Amino acid sequence: MYLFGQKSKFEKMKKKVGLIGKGKWGSLIKSKLSTTANLEFVFGQNKNLYKLVKKKNLDWIFIATPNSTHYKIVKKCLNLKVNVFCEKPLTTNLNKAKHLFQIAKKNKVKLYISDVYSFHKKKISKVLIHNKIERSKNVIGKDNEFLNRFLYHDISLLYKHIKNKKIGSIQLNQNKKKKLFCLNIKFKDSTNFIFNYHLKSRIKKHLINNTNFITKDDALKKMINSVLYKKINLRLNNSKALFILNFLSFLRNKL
């Protein structure tokens, strides 16, 4: 645990926040929060952390722990009536995710799910009859976990174009040794999306219909600043998070 000392008058104008999660992504979030908010503490998973959350009277608590822990931690923080920013996915279970949104509504607090690609400068203006998504990166870890992580972001980017479409068929081709995955999703309106993921590549690439989505734009900082200090569309964020969870759950059941 890290605790921080007294704040200047300027710093007291900033939002008071806490961070739960000390891993790679937690460290990235910490680097942004340190410059834009009063970061009261950084905790790993600790049974005493909820006493500190309550004591500090926080504006927001940021959660960047492993996916399997999100439900328990988010639920506890929402019941402490603290606004919660949770790294995606909110949970790995659609019904549990819905329950968390119900708790947030009941306690009149905000629940925001990380959606960093919404803050990128580059957007998808349209989709084609045949769409191609290509991503490559050298990844260490479970293949399916990272496949779903990439797919989560890509479905987020494509959300407004596919939210009203119905899936017709799904086909997955893979070479686990080379960490190559090709997922072809065909919708009933005849559009299809081919997701090519290479998880054992030295070349980092992210293309959607030949548009490069790798930029130097600090979308993470933009997202955090927007959540803390600007009016955000919580309804859209929450609807998108539930749609993506439902979409991925459907795919997992079919593959």
ABEGO torsion letter per residue (X at the ends): XBBBBBBBAAAAABBBBBBBEABAAAAAAAAAAAAABBBABBBBBBAAAAAAAAAAGBABBBBBBBAAAAAAAAAAAAAAGBBBBBBOBABABAAAAAAAAAAAAAAGBBBBBBBAAAABABBBABBBABBBBBBBBBBBEBAAAAAAAAAAAAAAAAAAAAAABBBABBBBBBBAAAGBBBBBBBBAAGBBBBBBBBABBABBBBBBGGBBABBABBAAAAAAAAAAABBBBAAAAAAAAAAAAAAAAAAAAAX
